[in-house]
Amino acid sequence: MKTLAASSKDTRCFARLLRALSPIHSNFSATRIYPNDAMIRGVRDSVKGFPLAMTECHFSIPGNNRNDVLRSWAAGVSYARILNNHQRHGDVLKIATAADFCGTRWNVNAIILGTHPKRTFLMPVAIIMRQYRKYLGDRAVKVTRTPTDIDAVASRTADKLYLNLVNTSRTRTRRVHLNIANMKVSTGKGTVLVDDPTTEISSFNCLKVMQPRDFTLALGKPIELPPASVTSMELTVTSS
């Protein structure tokens, strides 16, 4: 049992996407600064004292039609990691986007306007953004320890603690216990997104794939994080 403390259809391609643009993480060497994190750190260090805004923060994969992979759930999990990294820099990063807005062909859009059967749908990145907007507090909370494969961020507003947990493993379920310093959880609820990483969304299957599932937290029991999943939670906490 692990503890979480708060203070191309090539499977190798999808595994790389799941781990893409990893931020500095408690399980990684501090010297391994990955591209998304390095870019933000470089800018914030060069303009200290100024708030930052970010646009066009989406994948752009070289090659003809390679961006079709952005329809996959593997891309969705990768975007969740990017939004986690944005949150880690929330003290200076005040507005950011992970996609263009809408269109009919470009897969870097958040929304694809339906042509046939005339059904407009959210791309994986937009599905992640929709979920995260409901699980974000006013103040950052430090995550001090996570299991291997889990990318986690936390924030708080009053007595509500918000967690966003990404299981980056393509094949392994992780079970975690929450250990929140000086706090006791009285109630909890959340939403989980999970699918096969190779699943690609379209106007034909958008009502069936990458669907959010709400749950109620079972207090005192481990939280199960399925492979390639994004789990967001709202916990009501009191001082212990």
C-alpha positions as CSV (number, residue, x, y, z in Angstrom):
1,M,0.0,0.0,0.0
2,K,1.3,3.5,-0.9
3,T,0.7,6.8,0.9
4,L,-0.1,10.2,-0.6
5,A,0.9,13.0,1.7
6,A,-0.2,16.6,1.3
7,S,2.2,19.7,3.3
8,S,0.3,5.4,-34.2
9,K,-1.3,2.6,-32.0
10,D,2.2,1.6,-30.9
11,T,1.9,1.1,-27.1
12,R,5.4,2.5,-26.7
13,C,4.1,5.7,-28.3
14,F,1.2,5.9,-25.9
15,A,3.4,5.1,-22.9
16,R,5.6,8.0,-23.9
17,L,2.6,10.3,-24.2
18,L,1.4,9.3,-20.7
19,R,4.7,10.4,-19.3
20,A,5.2,13.4,-21.6
21,L,6.4,16.8,-20.3
22,S,6.7,15.5,-16.7
23,P,7.2,18.3,-14.2
24,I,9.7,18.0,-11.4
25,H,8.3,15.4,-9.2
26,S,9.2,14.0,-5.7
27,N,10.0,10.7,-7.3
28,F,12.4,12.2,-9.9
29,S,15.8,13.6,-9.6
30,A,15.7,17.4,-9.0
31,T,18.1,17.8,-11.9
32,R,15.6,16.4,-14.4
33,I,13.7,19.4,-15.5
34,Y,11.2,18.5,-18.3
35,P,10.2,20.8,-21.1
36,N,6.9,22.3,-19.9
37,D,8.3,23.0,-16.4
38,A,11.6,24.2,-17.8
39,M,9.9,26.7,-20.1
40,I,7.8,28.2,-17.3
41,R,10.7,28.3,-14.9
42,G,12.9,30.0,-17.4
43,V,10.3,32.8,-18.0
44,R,9.5,33.3,-14.4
45,D,13.1,33.5,-13.4
46,S,13.8,36.2,-16.1
47,V,10.8,38.4,-15.3
48,K,10.6,38.2,-11.5
49,G,7.9,40.2,-9.9
50,F,5.5,40.1,-12.9
51,P,2.5,37.8,-13.3
52,L,2.5,35.5,-16.3
53,A,0.0,34.5,-19.0
54,M,0.4,31.5,-21.3
55,T,-1.2,30.6,-24.6
56,E,-0.8,27.9,-27.2
57,C,0.3,25.4,-24.5
58,H,-0.6,22.3,-26.5
59,F,1.2,19.5,-28.2
60,S,2.3,20.0,-31.8
61,I,3.6,16.7,-33.2
62,P,5.8,16.8,-36.4
63,G,4.7,14.9,-39.4
64,N,1.7,14.7,-41.7
65,N,-1.4,14.1,-39.7
66,R,0.5,13.0,-36.6
67,N,-1.7,15.3,-34.5
68,D,-4.5,12.7,-34.8
69,V,-2.9,11.2,-31.6
70,L,-4.3,14.2,-29.8
71,R,-7.7,12.5,-30.0
72,S,-6.4,9.7,-27.8
73,W,-7.0,9.2,-24.1
74,A,-3.2,9.0,-23.7
75,A,-3.1,12.7,-24.8
76,G,-5.8,13.5,-22.3
77,V,-3.7,12.0,-19.4
78,S,-0.7,14.0,-20.7
79,Y,-2.7,17.2,-20.7
80,A,-3.7,16.5,-17.1
81,R,0.0,16.5,-16.2
82,I,0.5,19.8,-17.9
83,L,-2.4,21.4,-16.0
84,N,-0.9,20.0,-12.8
85,N,2.3,21.8,-13.7
86,H,0.4,25.0,-14.4
87,Q,-1.1,24.7,-10.9
88,R,2.3,24.3,-9.4
89,H,3.3,27.7,-10.9
90,G,0.0,29.3,-9.9
91,D,1.8,31.9,-7.7
92,V,2.9,33.7,-10.9
93,L,1.0,31.9,-13.7
94,K,-2.4,33.7,-13.6
95,I,-4.0,32.6,-16.9
96,A,-3.2,29.8,-19.3
97,T,-4.7,27.7,-21.9
98,A,-4.0,24.1,-23.1
99,A,-5.7,24.3,-26.5
100,D,-7.0,26.5,-29.3
101,F,-10.8,27.1,-29.0
102,C,-12.8,25.4,-31.8
103,G,-12.7,24.2,-35.4
104,T,-13.4,21.4,-37.7
105,R,-10.0,19.9,-38.5
106,W,-7.2,21.0,-36.3
107,N,-6.7,18.5,-33.4
108,V,-5.1,21.2,-31.2
109,N,-8.6,22.6,-30.7
110,A,-10.6,22.1,-27.5
111,I,-13.9,21.7,-29.4
112,I,-14.4,20.0,-32.7
113,L,-17.4,21.2,-34.6
114,G,-19.3,18.2,-36.0
115,T,-19.6,17.7,-39.7
116,H,-21.0,14.2,-39.8
117,P,-23.2,13.2,-38.0
118,K,-23.2,16.9,-37.1
119,R,-22.2,16.2,-33.5
120,T,-19.9,18.7,-31.8
121,F,-17.6,17.2,-29.2
122,L,-14.9,17.9,-26.7
123,M,-11.3,16.8,-27.4
124,P,-9.5,15.0,-24.6
125,V,-7.8,18.2,-23.5
126,A,-11.2,19.9,-23.1
127,I,-12.5,17.0,-21.1
128,I,-9.6,17.4,-18.7
129,M,-10.1,21.2,-18.5
130,R,-13.8,20.8,-17.8
131,Q,-13.1,18.5,-14.9
132,Y,-10.2,20.5,-13.4
133,R,-12.2,23.8,-13.3
134,K,-14.5,22.2,-10.6
135,Y,-11.6,21.0,-8.5
136,L,-9.4,24.1,-7.8
137,G,-9.0,26.1,-4.6
138,D,-7.8,29.6,-3.9
139,R,-4.6,28.5,-2.1
140,A,-1.9,26.1,-2.9
141,V,-1.2,23.1,-0.7
142,K,2.1,21.3,-0.9
143,V,2.2,17.7,-1.8
144,T,5.2,16.1,-0.1
145,R,5.1,12.5,-1.1
146,T,3.4,10.4,-3.8
147,P,3.7,6.8,-5.1
148,T,5.6,6.0,-8.2
149,D,3.6,6.9,-11.4
150,I,1.3,9.3,-9.5
151,D,1.4,13.0,-10.4
152,A,-0.5,15.0,-7.8
153,V,-1.4,18.6,-6.9
154,A,-3.5,20.0,-4.1
155,S,-5.2,23.3,-3.3
156,R,-7.7,24.6,-0.7
157,T,-10.5,27.1,-0.2
158,A,-11.7,27.4,3.4
159,D,-12.6,23.9,4.6
160,K,-12.5,22.3,1.1
161,L,-9.3,20.6,0.0
162,Y,-9.0,19.8,-3.7
163,L,-6.8,17.0,-5.2
164,N,-6.0,16.2,-8.8
165,L,-4.3,12.8,-9.2
166,V,-2.9,11.4,-12.4
167,N,-1.9,7.7,-12.7
168,T,0.6,7.8,-15.5
169,S,1.0,4.0,-15.7
170,R,-0.6,2.5,-18.8
171,T,-1.1,-0.9,-17.1
172,R,-0.9,-0.6,-13.3
173,T,-3.6,0.3,-10.8
174,R,-2.4,2.3,-7.8
175,R,-4.0,2.3,-4.4
176,V,-3.2,5.2,-2.1
177,H,-4.0,6.4,1.4
178,L,-4.3,10.1,2.2
179,N,-2.2,11.5,5.0
180,I,-3.0,15.2,5.4
181,A,-0.9,16.9,8.1
182,N,-3.0,18.3,11.0
183,M,-6.3,17.7,9.2
184,K,-9.1,15.2,9.4
185,V,-11.3,14.4,6.4
186,S,-15.0,14.4,7.3
187,T,-16.5,13.9,3.8
188,G,-15.2,13.5,0.3
189,K,-16.4,13.2,-3.3
190,G,-14.8,13.2,-6.7
191,T,-14.8,12.4,-10.4
192,V,-12.6,9.9,-12.3
193,L,-11.8,9.8,-16.0
194,V,-10.4,6.6,-17.4
195,D,-10.2,4.9,-20.7
196,D,-7.9,2.7,-22.8
197,P,-5.0,5.0,-23.7
198,T,-5.4,4.0,-27.4
199,T,-9.0,5.1,-27.5
200,E,-9.6,8.0,-29.9
201,I,-12.6,10.2,-29.7
202,S,-14.8,11.2,-32.6
203,S,-18.3,12.5,-33.4
204,F,-19.3,8.8,-33.6
205,N,-18.2,7.6,-30.2
206,C,-18.1,10.9,-28.1
207,L,-21.1,10.0,-26.0
208,K,-19.6,6.7,-25.0
209,V,-15.9,7.2,-24.4
210,M,-13.9,9.3,-21.9
211,Q,-17.0,9.7,-19.7
212,P,-16.6,11.1,-16.2
213,R,-17.7,9.0,-13.3
214,D,-18.6,10.6,-10.0
215,F,-17.9,8.8,-6.7
216,T,-18.2,9.3,-2.9
217,L,-15.0,8.8,-0.9
218,A,-15.0,5.8,1.5
219,L,-13.3,7.3,4.6
220,G,-10.4,5.3,6.0
221,K,-10.1,3.1,2.9
222,P,-7.5,3.4,0.1
223,I,-8.3,5.3,-3.0
224,E,-8.0,3.2,-6.2
225,L,-6.4,5.0,-9.2
226,P,-7.0,2.9,-12.4
227,P,-4.3,2.8,-15.1
228,A,-4.1,5.9,-17.3
229,S,-6.7,7.7,-15.1
230,V,-7.3,11.3,-13.9
231,T,-9.0,11.5,-10.5
232,S,-10.2,14.8,-9.0
233,M,-11.5,15.1,-5.4
234,E,-13.1,17.6,-3.1
235,L,-12.6,16.8,0.6
236,T,-14.2,18.6,3.5
237,V,-11.5,18.9,6.2
238,T,-11.3,20.0,9.9
239,S,-8.3,20.6,12.2
240,S,-7.3,17.4,14.0
